[in-house]
Amino acid sequence: MYLLGLTILINSVAFLANYALSKSCFYKPSFFINHFVDDKTFDYFIIGSSRGLTTLNTKQIDDSLNTRGVNLSMDDTDIGMHALMIEHFFKSGGNAKYCILTIDVNNLEKDTQEFSDNAYRFTPMINNDYVHNYFLENEPRPRLISRAIFFPVLPYAYYNLELFYPSLIATINPEKRYRFDENGNYSYPDTKKKQSTSGSNINKDVVIKEISGNIINTITDILEAHECKLVIYIAPYEHLSLKIKNKEDYTILNHSDIVNDSFLFFDKLHVNSKGRKFVTDEFIKHFKDTVKKSSKHKY
């Protein structure tokens, strides 16, 4: 009886914590649902990892092009999680003309999904079929998050710092966001990590890849079903110039080698706030041309 009572109690606490997070803006999945209550129609939305999160500034884009965008990128996520976030966008009532998919070099030519480190941020949505299916297919054993549909306490027992304490914050302040602004953007400071080379005129290694794999096909199918155009964006690398072999198959904005000043990088994979401003300005020029060529919309 004591064990049964304890089980009911701790699962009830986890259920309430899940509810608090689901009604908050703390993590991106619940942020999109709860922050944009009245209008979830956008001109574009940005999907990606930390490179998508920190490279493009939707405020800067919107001020220049008179558009409306949102950045739903999450750090430490791979292309499988990007596909889930795209599906979440539409399942939650989102509508957009363009999806800006920020793709990383390790996600090109990829057929299998990796379980993302920050996948736990979808825990409050585990009762949604499309979320539950993702975790059933991709979560490694012992599959704590996928089993949370029956025992809510399981992911909280493992991800207690990432879930339980944020749920307390969400209870007190539901509008609190974790490292992103009201449009989903975040930038690194202008300071530079030690492993990144100082100076300009960077030597970049050329890597030739193609865009392929089952996951990118899944993404294109989801977008086509919602009449949303895919724009593949490759954010800058400090020491890498990425060349795409099958670029005619996709609308691609390749900025992998557009930044040659190392002082615009925070580290080898991410630009800093000054770099973000520079790259976003370049994105605006190319995105404006892309829109004019592919649709009737004038920006």
RAGIUR-V978963 format. One record per pair of residues at least 4 apart in sequence whose ideal C-beta (glycine too) atoms are under 8 Angstrom apart, sorted by the first residue. I is the first residue (numbers start at 0). J is the second residue. Records with the same first field share a line. If there is no record, write none. Layout:
BEGIN
I: J + J
END
This chain:
BEGIN
0: 4
1: 5
2: 6
3: 7
4: 8
5: 9
6: 10
7: 11
8: 12
9: 13 + 152
10: 14 + 150 + 151 + 152
11: 15
12: 16 + 152
13: 17 + 147 + 151 + 152 + 155
14: 18 + 151
15: 19 + 166
16: 20 + 151 + 155 + 162 + 163 + 166 + 167
17: 21 + 122 + 123 + 125 + 147 + 151 + 166
18: 22 + 123
19: 23 + 166 + 167 + 169 + 170 + 173
20: 25 + 26 + 29 + 122 + 123 + 162 + 165 + 166 + 169
21: 29 + 32 + 123 + 124
22: 29 + 33 + 169 + 173
23: 29 + 30 + 33 + 169 + 173 + 174 + 175
24: 29 + 30 + 33 + 34 + 173 + 174 + 175 + 176
25: 29 + 30 + 165 + 168 + 169 + 175 + 176 + 177
26: 30 + 73 + 120 + 165 + 177
27: 31 + 71 + 72 + 73 + 84 + 120 + 179 + 183
28: 32 + 84 + 87 + 120 + 121 + 123 + 124
29: 33 + 123 + 124
30: 34 + 176 + 179 + 183
31: 35 + 39 + 69 + 71 + 87 + 88 + 91 + 93 + 183
32: 91
33: 173
34: 181
35: 39 + 69
39: 91 + 92 + 93 + 94
40: 67 + 93 + 94 + 95
41: 67 + 68 + 69 + 93 + 94 + 95 + 96
42: 66 + 67 + 68 + 95 + 96 + 97 + 296 + 298
43: 66 + 68 + 95 + 96 + 97 + 98 + 99 + 230
44: 68 + 69 + 70 + 71 + 88 + 93 + 95 + 97 + 98 + 99
45: 51 + 55 + 57 + 68 + 69 + 70 + 71 + 72 + 99 + 101 + 183 + 232
46: 51 + 71 + 72 + 81 + 84 + 85 + 88 + 98 + 99 + 100 + 101
47: 51 + 52 + 72 + 76 + 81 + 99 + 100 + 101 + 102 + 103 + 232 + 234
48: 52 + 72 + 73 + 74 + 75 + 76 + 77 + 81 + 101 + 103
49: 53 + 72 + 73 + 74 + 75 + 268 + 269
50: 54 + 72 + 101 + 103 + 234 + 268 + 269
51: 55 + 70 + 72 + 99 + 101 + 232 + 234
52: 70 + 72 + 73 + 74 + 179 + 183 + 184 + 185
53: 185 + 186 + 187 + 265 + 269 + 270 + 275
54: 101 + 234 + 235 + 254 + 269 + 270 + 275 + 278 + 279
55: 60 + 70 + 99 + 101 + 184 + 232 + 234 + 275 + 278 + 279 + 282
56: 60 + 184 + 186 + 275 + 276 + 279
57: 61 + 68 + 69 + 70 + 182 + 183 + 184
58: 62 + 180 + 182 + 184
59: 63 + 276 + 279 + 280 + 283
60: 64 + 66 + 68 + 279 + 282 + 283 + 286
61: 65 + 66 + 67 + 68
63: 283
64: 283 + 286 + 287 + 298
65: 298
66: 298
68: 182
69: 182 + 183
70: 179 + 182 + 183 + 184
71: 84 + 88 + 183
72: 76 + 101 + 183
73: 80 + 84 + 115 + 117 + 120
74: 117
75: 115 + 116 + 117
76: 80 + 81 + 84 + 115 + 116 + 117 + 118
77: 81 + 103 + 105 + 106 + 112 + 113 + 115
78: 82 + 102 + 103 + 106 + 109 + 112 + 212 + 214 + 215 + 218
79: 83 + 112 + 113 + 114 + 115 + 133 + 137 + 214
80: 84 + 115 + 117 + 118
81: 85 + 100 + 106 + 218
82: 86 + 214 + 217 + 218 + 221
83: 87 + 121 + 129 + 130 + 133
84: 88
85: 89 + 98 + 100 + 218 + 221 + 222
86: 90 + 129 + 221
87: 91 + 121 + 124 + 129 + 130
88: 93 + 95
89: 93 + 94 + 221 + 225
90: 127 + 129
94: 225
95: 227
96: 227 + 228 + 294 + 296
97: 227 + 228 + 229 + 230 + 290
98: 218 + 222 + 227 + 228 + 229 + 230
99: 230 + 232 + 286
100: 218 + 229 + 230 + 231 + 232
101: 232 + 233 + 234
102: 106 + 107 + 210 + 231 + 232 + 233
103: 107 + 234
104: 206 + 208 + 236 + 239 + 241 + 255
105: 109
106: 214
107: 208 + 209 + 210 + 211 + 212
108: 208 + 209 + 210 + 211 + 212
109: 212 + 214 + 215
110: 212 + 213 + 214
111: 213
112: 136 + 137 + 214
113: 137
114: 118 + 137 + 138 + 139
118: 134 + 137 + 138 + 144
119: 144 + 154 + 158 + 161 + 162
120: 161
121: 125 + 130 + 133 + 134 + 144
122: 144 + 147 + 154 + 158 + 162
124: 130
125: 130 + 131 + 134 + 144 + 145 + 147 + 148
126: 130 + 131 + 148
127: 131
128: 132
129: 133
130: 134
131: 135 + 145 + 148
132: 136
133: 137
134: 138 + 142 + 144 + 145
135: 142 + 145
138: 142 + 143 + 144 + 145
141: 146
142: 146
143: 147 + 153 + 154 + 156 + 157
144: 153 + 154
146: 150 + 153
147: 151 + 152 + 153 + 154
151: 155
152: 156
153: 157
154: 158 + 162
155: 159 + 162 + 163
158: 162 + 163
159: 163 + 164
160: 164
161: 165
162: 166
163: 167
164: 168
165: 169 + 177
166: 170
167: 171
168: 172 + 175
169: 173 + 175
171: 175
176: 180 + 181
178: 185
179: 183 + 184 + 185
180: 184 + 185
186: 271 + 272 + 275
187: 265 + 266 + 269 + 270 + 271 + 272
188: 265 + 271 + 272
189: 265 + 271 + 272 + 273
190: 265 + 271
191: 195 + 197 + 261 + 262 + 264 + 265 + 266 + 271
192: 265 + 266
194: 266 + 267
195: 237 + 261 + 264 + 265 + 266 + 267
196: 201 + 237 + 238 + 261
197: 261 + 262
198: 261 + 262
199: 259 + 260 + 261 + 262
200: 259
201: 237 + 238 + 259 + 260 + 261
202: 238
203: 236 + 237 + 238 + 239 + 240 + 256
204: 238 + 239 + 240
205: 240 + 242
206: 239 + 240 + 241 + 242
207: 242 + 244
208: 241 + 242 + 243 + 244
209: 243 + 244 + 245
210: 215 + 231 + 243 + 245 + 248 + 249 + 251
211: 215 + 245
212: 216
213: 217
214: 218
215: 219
216: 220
217: 221
218: 222 + 229
219: 223 + 229
220: 224
221: 225
222: 227 + 228 + 229
223: 227
228: 250 + 293 + 294
229: 249 + 250
230: 250 + 251 + 252 + 286 + 289
231: 249 + 250 + 251 + 252
232: 251 + 252 + 254 + 282
233: 241 + 243 + 251 + 252 + 253 + 254 + 255
234: 254 + 255 + 270 + 278
235: 254 + 255 + 256 + 257 + 258 + 264 + 270 + 274 + 278
236: 240 + 241 + 255 + 256 + 267 + 268
237: 258 + 261 + 264 + 266 + 267 + 268
238: 267
239: 255 + 256
240: 255 + 256
241: 253 + 255 + 256
242: 253
243: 251 + 253
245: 249
246: 251 + 253
250: 289 + 293
252: 282 + 285 + 286 + 289
254: 258 + 278 + 281 + 282
257: 278 + 281
258: 263 + 264 + 270 + 274 + 277 + 278
262: 273
263: 270 + 271 + 273 + 274 + 277 + 278
264: 269 + 270 + 271 + 274
265: 269 + 270 + 271 + 274
270: 274 + 275 + 277 + 278
271: 275
272: 276
273: 277
274: 278
275: 279
276: 280
277: 281
278: 282
279: 283
280: 284
281: 285
282: 286
283: 287
284: 288
285: 289
286: 290
287: 291 + 298
288: 292
289: 293
290: 294 + 296 + 298
291: 297 + 298
END
